[in-house]
Amino acid sequence: MLAARGMTLTQLSELVGVSLVNLSVLKNDRARAIRFSTLTAICRALDCSVGELLVLRD
């Protein structure tokens, strides 16, 4: 999604107000949870829906 928007993780971090480290954890599938407010902020910054970011895996 970042590449499709021509945005770096650093730029997203600045827009959303979440640390680069925390966004990296989310991006690399190492997060156990995410706050709804963070998810909402990311969706707003990337102009996408939650369903476009989250994928259910077995």
C-alpha positions, 0 to 999 in steps of 0.5 A: 500500500505504501508503494502504491501511494508513493510513500515511505514508512518514514513519511507515514510515521510523520503523518500518523504520529506513530514511531517508525519502529512501531510502524515497522513492527506492523509492516513486518507482521510482528505486531500482536495488536493494533489500537483502533485509533492507530489503524484509523490514522493509517487508513486516513493517511493512505486513503484506504479501508481497513480491509485493504490493510488487514489480511486473515491468515491461518 
